Amino acid sequence: MSGFARRFTGMRAVLRREFHGYFASPLGYIFIVIFLIASGYLMVSRDFGRFLELREANLDALFSYLPWIFVVLVPAVAMRLWAEERRSGTVELLLTLPITLEGSYLGKFLAGWAFLAVSVFLTWPAVFQVARLGDPDWGAIFASYVATLLAAGVLLAIGLLFSALSKNQVVAFILAVAASVGFLLIGVPQTQEFVGKWFGGYVERVVSSLSLLDHFETLTRGLLQLNSLLFFVLFTVGWLVCGMLVLGQTKTN
Amino acid sequence: MTETDHPDSVSPTVAAETGAAPPEAAAPGEVLISVADLTKHYGAIRAVDGISFEVRRGDVLGFLGPNGAGKTTAMKMITGFLEPDRGSIEVAGIDVAADRLAVSRRIGYLPEDAPAYGEMTVEAFLRFIAEARELEAADEAIDRVLETAHLRSVRGQTIETLSKGYKRRVGLAQALIHDPDVLILDEPTDGLDPNQKAVVQDLISSLSANRCIVLSTHILDEAERVCNRAVILSEGRILVDSTPDALVAQAPGHNAVRFRVTEGDAAEVAAILSAADWCAGARVLPGGEVEAEPRDGQNRLNDVLAAVGEHRVADVRVREGRLDELFRDVTRGVAA
């Protein structure tokens, strides 16, 4: 086994256990139901997506609100992953098996991500409807799903870090929601305007390039731009690496 | 209790029950754990302070010590969960700091309070452990440890619904699934009722063939029942490294003779005994009985009866030394 693969020893076993774990308790099903009701409501509501009023054969009404749903629901998926291990002491069992810290961390991340992917793909009836009613841009729909999964990934990596930081699931949840909201608020026009006014155009451009919402919108328009894809990949990897460092410190407390 | 100097002499049925390797595969006496100058600080507190010891195949080593003596910290370092500040640990010849993964494949570990994923069934939990350990014949291994730990009847139950005794056995089953050479058990019977304790102790005894076991406990009877080596730790240092039998012999009051005087004056008898040169002292106990303690820890029953002479005595018995008295002496810093 190469040195790099060895670093992630045990990932598969952790991934499988955690993924099945979502469906072994009501939590997973409750999550999926809430996610589908919330995304469906925001899509057709007259105050938000106005899908029925717009009469357009695209799914912007669905996708543009998903990051805001994720801000609350993704931390709920992530909060249990490390906080519960540390509270119950199983982290000691886990990390004395032939499983590396990196392997277990990535395994948990991928399990949560796979669970989120299942939830996201359960929005297929919406795709089915636009296909029946009109002639949608399939490229944009595909790109939108890619963008949604990438956004879910980066928010999950944030949630996982806070789960590694606090033994208390509720604290982990609240901190993760706060951090995720902050991460999203960088992208709203009001923030950018404020930054531009106080720190000048250069800082405004830097801040705007860090905006999850901007990159998300670029992708959902059907433009699979490299810098937007890199934005999500680099931030996800960055949060994961930070989380692993945090867990290395907190695992024994 | 007898010492297990020759692990090969253990009956083959025990080896078969535990699924241990056949006796001829074992090299008795081979050093499986070697710890040198192990030290760990938590901030300003020295949890483990330069301890060194070796554990050989066939040894059942009991870590004894008051709470906070450093037993758990030492075990966490042997399993690689904690990194030592100083010192080295080798398990089966492999340096823990250099290759934790290889060491973890040789060790079965039961952490304190036997943590397990409560929402999983016993069988699913063991399957996860088998998968994490990449066992080839997972089904056979799971079957074997369900049998060894007497868990067949609860294999389909979720772990959180089990009693403490069962949970502890799930923890043991998990530690045994890969049939390891080295077992590290942190307080395996803590918090169990007397019946559950006996079951777990018998289980541990049956596992000692062909392995080395390190267990921590603050129950001294347990060390006497299960271990053939006892290490007393206090404030992170090893105070005593001996056998439980030798410890009992060193304990204060070992082989003291106790009796009731039925005709004559108890105080007079005590005075006669105190004058004898083999006697460290004799006194009348609050209940009216006389106790005579030998200077050399040997059984002096005949000397006592000879010295008593004309006086009539009854209920004569020879006391065994009590480990907890020795333990209190030693850990208080008084020489044993």
Interface residues (C-beta under 8 A of the other chain):
Chain A: R6 T9 G10 R12 A13 V14 R16 R17 G21 A24 S25 S88 G89 T90 E92 L93 L95 T96 L97 P98 I99 T100 K251 T252
Chain B: K76 T79 G80 F81 L82 L101 S104 R105 I107 Y109 P111 E112 D113 P115 A116 Y117 G118 E119 M120 F128 I129 E131 A132 R133 E134 Q174
